[in-house]
């Protein structure tokens, strides 16, 4: 299997998750009117997990993650 990393949907999900996480940490949640610390913590955690999965993914090798 020969796949380009830039065509991997997992990689793009990780990039988008990281951008949203950075915006959220910079105060983006407050501009949306969300001031709950619990929501902000959970949302940031989920976005960081998505980023981690995208970083660990290897789309060029179908037998390994």
Secondary structure by P-SEA (a helix, b strand, c coil): ccccccccaaaaaaaaaaaaaaaaaaccccccccccaaaaaaaaaaaaaaaaaaaaccccccccc
